[in-house]
Amino acid sequence: MKTSEPIGPTFVERASKALTDYMDGPDALVRDLLADLRHYCDAHNIDFADEDRVGYHNYIEELEELK
């Protein structure tokens, strides 16, 4: 993911604040976002599991960049 700022606590805090009205708590937010992403993938013929694997590897790389 390319952003104008590094992924880190500030980015996560801002994203969380933006989604405050959407959630019934952090766990519910994650569940709802995952369900919405699966619906999106279904509608666009995208293999969610494949993209999830790639996304996980991207996440690990981003964590390494923060070190």
CYANA upper distance limits for C-alpha pairs under 8 A (distance plus 0.5 A):
  1 MET  CA     58 ASN  CA      8.01
  3 THR  CA      7 ILE  CA      8.31
  5 GLU  CA     11 PHE  CA      8.05
  6 PRO  CA     11 PHE  CA      7.93
  6 PRO  CA     66 LEU  CA      8.40
  7 ILE  CA     11 PHE  CA      6.16
  7 ILE  CA     12 VAL  CA      7.77
  7 ILE  CA     62 GLU  CA      7.68
  7 ILE  CA     66 LEU  CA      8.46
  8 GLY  CA     12 VAL  CA      6.68
  8 GLY  CA     66 LEU  CA      8.09
  9 PRO  CA     13 GLU  CA      6.45
 10 THR  CA     14 ARG  CA      6.69
 11 PHE  CA     15 ALA  CA      6.71
 12 VAL  CA     16 SER  CA      6.54
 13 GLU  CA     17 LYS  CA      6.70
 14 ARG  CA     18 ALA  CA      6.73
 15 ALA  CA     19 LEU  CA      6.94
 16 SER  CA     20 THR  CA      6.74
 19 LEU  CA     23 MET  CA      7.14
 22 TYR  CA     29 LEU  CA      7.62
 23 MET  CA     28 ALA  CA      6.80
 23 MET  CA     29 LEU  CA      5.42
 24 ASP  CA     28 ALA  CA      6.23
 24 ASP  CA     29 LEU  CA      7.17
 25 GLY  CA     29 LEU  CA      6.69
 26 PRO  CA     30 VAL  CA      6.86
 27 ASP  CA     31 ARG  CA      6.87
 28 ALA  CA     32 ASP  CA      6.53
 29 LEU  CA     33 LEU  CA      6.55
 30 VAL  CA     34 LEU  CA      6.58
 31 ARG  CA     35 ALA  CA      6.66
 32 ASP  CA     36 ASP  CA      6.58
 33 LEU  CA     37 LEU  CA      6.57
 34 LEU  CA     38 ARG  CA      6.70
 35 ALA  CA     39 HIS  CA      6.84
 36 ASP  CA     40 TYR  CA      6.68
 37 LEU  CA     41 CYS  CA      6.60
 37 LEU  CA     48 PHE  CA      8.34
 38 ARG  CA     42 ASP  CA      6.63
 38 ARG  CA     48 PHE  CA      6.72
 39 HIS  CA     43 ALA  CA      6.71
 40 TYR  CA     44 HIS  CA      6.78
 41 CYS  CA     45 ASN  CA      6.26
 41 CYS  CA     46 ILE  CA      5.07
 41 CYS  CA     47 ASP  CA      7.02
 41 CYS  CA     48 PHE  CA      6.47
 42 ASP  CA     46 ILE  CA      6.71
 42 ASP  CA     47 ASP  CA      8.21
 46 ILE  CA     51 GLU  CA      8.39
 47 ASP  CA     51 GLU  CA      6.88
 48 PHE  CA     52 ASP  CA      6.42
 49 ALA  CA     53 ARG  CA      6.79
 50 ASP  CA     54 VAL  CA      6.93
 51 GLU  CA     55 GLY  CA      6.40
 52 ASP  CA     56 TYR  CA      6.54
 53 ARG  CA     57 HIS  CA      6.95
 54 VAL  CA     58 ASN  CA      6.77
 55 GLY  CA     59 TYR  CA      6.59
 56 TYR  CA     60 ILE  CA      6.80
 57 HIS  CA     61 GLU  CA      6.78
 58 ASN  CA     62 GLU  CA      6.68
 59 TYR  CA     63 LEU  CA      6.75
 60 ILE  CA     64 GLU  CA      6.81
 61 GLU  CA     65 GLU  CA      6.81
 62 GLU  CA     66 LEU  CA      6.98
 63 LEU  CA     67 LYS  CA      7.35
